[in-house]
Amino acid sequence: MNSLTAAIADPDLGQEPAARLIVFPGANAATVRAREVETLHARAAATARRSAAYVVPGLYLKNERLWLSLVAPDGALVLEQPATHLNRTWAGDLTRGDEITPAETPFGRLALIPDVDVYKGEVLRIAALQGAEIAVSVQVIRPEDYSGEMVLAGAWQQAQQNCLYIVSTSGRHACLVGPCEASPDGSGFLTRPGDPLPQRAEFSAEKRLAAYRSFPVFQSLNPRLYRNHLDELCR
């Protein structure tokens, strides 16, 4: 992994923060369902070229699945990741994906985590075992349903268990998290859910490596066993 500046944009400002990775915050269910995929990606490509950054534009529906995508600085579509789990309250009519595929970027391998996948421990663990060092989680959560405990149970917990940096957003509620040892105050938060948008933080490769050295979680795992029993583990 190479260090980078990651940011969560404020869509109301009409300009993007200076960063190598820009994530647009999550939207409500109606907006996600109404999005026209080609238009969404065309706008993301324009933003990526203008900002010379990788861009995650937000959730969308395609082929009866829920997706998150990554667009490169040249405007090319690098990755589309379908959700492997679904929130039955608004996406129960969709079909689940069955693969998790991190993308290669100049700053490391990056995994996309659509909606409730962030609460499923096997999703982030599979991504991490494939070499992911950074993850982007974009959720649909109504403001009245949101709580800080959701971040602790989702992105924060997964950052600690898998030694990852995670961009977490569910609309105006957003934060940037990482291993506790990689954060300024040891909390795991590089920015906090109550901080206004845009948010920016440095994802330090050196600090992540130091965090892993103090707790080398993957040395105690058995990937071969996981592969042999993947169906039973993830059913």
C-alpha positions in Angstrom: 0.0 0.0 0.0 1.1 3.6 -0.7 -0.2 6.5 1.4 -3.0 8.6 0.0 -5.5 11.3 0.9 -9.0 10.0 0.9 -12.1 12.3 1.0 -15.9 12.2 1.3 -17.3 14.9 -0.9 -20.1 17.3 -0.1 -22.4 17.1 -3.1 -24.0 20.5 -2.2 -20.7 22.4 -2.7 -20.4 21.7 -6.4 -16.6 21.1 -6.1 -14.5 18.1 -5.1 -12.0 18.1 -2.2 -8.3 17.7 -3.2 -7.7 13.9 -2.8 -6.6 10.8 -4.7 -9.7 8.9 -3.7 -13.1 10.8 -3.6 -16.3 9.1 -2.4 -19.7 10.6 -2.8 -22.0 10.0 0.2 -24.9 7.6 0.2 -28.4 8.5 -0.9 -31.8 7.5 0.1 -33.5 4.4 -1.3 -35.7 6.3 -3.8 -32.7 8.2 -5.2 -30.7 5.0 -5.6 -33.6 3.3 -7.4 -34.1 6.3 -9.7 -30.5 6.6 -10.8 -29.7 6.2 -14.5 -26.5 4.2 -14.6 -24.9 5.7 -17.7 -25.5 9.2 -16.4 -24.1 8.4 -13.0 -20.9 7.0 -14.5 -20.5 9.8 -17.0 -20.6 12.4 -14.2 -18.2 10.3 -12.2 -15.8 10.1 -15.1 -15.9 13.9 -15.6 -15.2 14.3 -11.9 -12.4 11.8 -12.0 -10.7 13.5 -14.9 -11.2 17.0 -13.5 -9.8 16.0 -10.1 -7.2 13.5 -11.2 -8.7 11.1 -8.6 -10.3 7.8 -8.3 -14.1 8.3 -7.7 -16.8 6.2 -6.1 -20.0 7.8 -7.2 -22.6 6.0 -5.1 -25.0 3.0 -5.1 -27.2 2.1 -8.1 -29.3 -0.7 -9.5 -28.5 -2.7 -12.6 -29.7 -6.1 -13.8 -31.8 -6.6 -10.6 -28.7 -6.1 -8.4 -27.3 -3.4 -6.1 -23.9 -2.1 -7.2 -21.0 0.2 -6.2 -18.4 1.2 -8.7 -14.9 2.7 -8.9 -13.9 5.1 -11.7 -10.2 5.8 -12.5 -8.7 9.3 -13.1 -8.8 8.8 -16.8 -12.6 8.2 -16.6 -12.4 4.4 -17.1 -14.7 2.1 -15.1 -12.3 0.0 -13.0 -14.7 -2.1 -10.9 -18.3 -2.8 -10.4 -19.1 -4.7 -7.2 -22.6 -6.2 -6.5 -23.9 -6.4 -3.0 -23.6 -9.9 -1.6 -26.2 -9.2 1.1 -29.4 -7.1 0.9 -31.4 -4.9 3.3 -34.8 -6.5 3.1 -36.6 -3.3 4.1 -35.8 -1.6 0.8 -33.9 -4.0 -1.4 -35.6 -7.3 -0.8 -36.7 -7.7 -4.4 -33.1 -7.7 -5.7 -30.7 -10.5 -6.4 -27.5 -11.0 -4.3 -24.1 -11.1 -5.9 -21.7 -14.0 -5.1 -18.2 -12.7 -5.6 -16.0 -10.1 -3.9 -13.3 -8.7 -6.1 -10.9 -5.9 -4.9 -9.4 -3.7 -7.6 -5.7 -2.8 -8.1 -5.0 0.9 -7.7 -1.7 2.9 -7.5 -2.2 3.2 -3.8 -3.1 -0.4 -3.0 -5.9 -2.9 -3.4 -9.3 -1.5 -2.8 -12.6 -3.2 -2.0 -16.1 -1.8 -2.6 -18.7 -2.7 0.1 -22.3 -1.9 -0.9 -24.8 -1.2 1.8 -25.3 -3.9 4.5 -22.3 -5.9 3.4 -20.2 -3.9 5.9 -22.0 -5.7 8.7 -21.1 -9.2 7.3 -17.7 -10.2 8.7 -17.0 -12.7 6.0 -17.2 -10.0 3.3 -14.4 -7.8 4.6 -12.4 -10.8 5.6 -12.6 -12.3 2.1 -11.6 -8.9 0.7 -8.7 -8.7 3.1 -7.5 -12.2 2.3 -7.4 -11.1 -1.3 -5.1 -8.3 -0.4 -7.5 -5.4 0.1 -5.9 -2.6 2.2 -8.7 0.0 1.7 -12.4 -0.4 1.6 -15.3 1.9 0.7 -18.6 1.4 2.4 -21.7 3.2 1.1 -25.0 2.6 2.8 -28.6 3.5 2.7 -29.7 4.5 6.2 -32.5 6.9 6.9 -31.4 9.8 9.1 -33.9 8.9 11.8 -32.5 5.3 11.9 -28.8 6.2 12.1 -26.8 5.8 15.2 -23.1 5.9 16.0 -23.3 2.3 17.2 -23.9 1.3 13.5 -20.4 2.6 12.7 -18.8 0.7 15.6 -20.6 -2.5 14.6 -19.8 -2.0 10.9 -16.8 0.0 9.5 -15.0 0.5 12.7 -15.1 -3.1 13.8 -14.1 -4.3 10.3 -11.1 -1.9 10.2 -9.8 -3.3 13.5 -10.4 -7.0 12.6 -8.8 -6.8 9.2 -6.3 -3.9 9.6 -8.0 -1.8 6.9 -8.7 1.8 6.2 -12.4 2.3 5.5 -14.3 5.2 4.0 -17.8 4.9 5.5 -20.8 6.9 4.4 -24.6 6.7 4.7 -25.5 10.2 3.5 -24.6 13.2 5.7 -23.3 10.8 8.3 -19.8 9.8 7.2 -16.4 9.1 8.6 -12.9 7.8 7.8 -11.6 5.0 10.0 -8.6 2.8 10.3 -6.7 0.6 12.7 -6.6 2.2 16.1 -2.8 2.6 16.0 -3.1 4.4 12.7 -5.4 7.2 14.1 -4.1 10.3 15.8 -5.8 9.6 19.2 -5.8 5.8 19.1 -9.6 5.7 18.6 -9.6 4.3 15.1 -11.4 7.5 13.8 -9.5 9.7 11.4 -12.7 11.8 11.1 -15.9 11.3 13.1 -19.5 10.7 12.0 -20.6 14.1 13.3 -17.9 16.0 11.3 -19.3 18.1 8.4 -18.7 17.3 4.8 -16.4 17.3 3.0 -14.1 15.2 5.1 -10.5 14.4 4.3 -7.8 12.2 6.0 -4.4 10.7 5.2 -4.3 6.9 4.9 -0.7 6.3 6.0 0.8 3.1 4.7 3.5 3.3 7.4 1.0 3.5 10.2 -1.1 0.7 8.9 2.0 -1.5 8.6 2.9 -0.7 12.2 -0.6 -1.5 13.4 -0.4 -4.9 11.6 3.0 -5.7 13.2 1.5 -5.1 16.6 -1.4 -7.4 15.8 -0.6 -9.7 12.8 -4.1 -11.1 12.6 -3.6 -13.0 9.3 -0.8 -15.2 10.7 -3.4 -17.0 12.8 -5.9 -17.7 10.0 -6.2 -20.7 7.7 -7.2 -19.5 4.2 -7.0 -23.0 2.8 -9.7 -24.2 5.2 -11.8 -21.2 4.3 -11.6 -22.0 0.6 -12.5 -25.6 1.2 -15.6 -24.7 3.2 -16.6 -21.4 1.7 -20.2 -22.5 0.9 -20.8 -23.6 4.5 -19.2 -20.5 5.9 -21.0 -18.0 3.7 -24.4 -19.7 3.2 
